[in-house]
């Protein structure tokens, strides 16, 4: 079973870049058909998909965040990362990494536990 663990600073100052890493175990980030996403949930609001990188390294971004978001991967470490530039207090949220694959036998959908990021000076 795939396991995901988010890591990164819990506090980021406004105008800085938020950087998070998701470490994957129990499976490879190059495994066929898997998409590796970052999803966030601001306080009192619903989940917001931010973007993804797939098993071939192709990127997909939420149009509303595309100008500030970059998702990359390190296959040697089996990790993928999020960078969100020019953050404001509105970027305060719990950030989750997610693995999703639609396979012949069904859908694999795995989540990290989430990490709180607060944007404040």
Secondary structure as the mmCIF struct_conf table of DSSP 4:
data_model
#
loop_
_struct_conf.conf_type_id
_struct_conf.id
_struct_conf.beg_label_comp_id
_struct_conf.beg_label_asym_id
_struct_conf.beg_label_seq_id
_struct_conf.end_label_comp_id
_struct_conf.end_label_asym_id
_struct_conf.end_label_seq_id
STRN STRN1 UNK A 3 UNK A 8
BEND BEND1 UNK A 10 UNK A 10
STRN STRN2 UNK A 11 UNK A 12
TURN_TY1_P TURN_TY1_P1 UNK A 14 UNK A 15
BEND BEND2 UNK A 16 UNK A 16
STRN STRN3 UNK A 18 UNK A 25
BEND BEND3 UNK A 26 UNK A 27
TURN_TY1_P TURN_TY1_P2 UNK A 29 UNK A 30
BEND BEND4 UNK A 31 UNK A 31
TURN_TY1_P TURN_TY1_P3 UNK A 32 UNK A 33
STRN STRN4 UNK A 35 UNK A 41
TURN_TY1_P TURN_TY1_P4 UNK A 43 UNK A 44
BEND BEND5 UNK A 45 UNK A 45
STRN STRN5 UNK A 47 UNK A 54
TURN_TY1_P TURN_TY1_P5 UNK A 55 UNK A 56
BEND BEND6 UNK A 57 UNK A 57
STRN STRN6 UNK A 59 UNK A 61
TURN_TY1_P TURN_TY1_P6 UNK A 63 UNK A 65
HELX_RH_3T_P HELX_RH_3T_P1 UNK A 66 UNK A 68
STRN STRN7 UNK A 69 UNK A 74
TURN_TY1_P TURN_TY1_P7 UNK A 75 UNK A 78
STRN STRN8 UNK A 79 UNK A 84
BEND BEND7 UNK A 86 UNK A 86
HELX_RH_3T_P HELX_RH_3T_P2 UNK A 89 UNK A 91
STRN STRN9 UNK A 93 UNK A 103
TURN_TY1_P TURN_TY1_P8 UNK A 104 UNK A 105
STRN STRN10 UNK A 106 UNK A 111
STRN STRN11 UNK A 115 UNK A 119
#
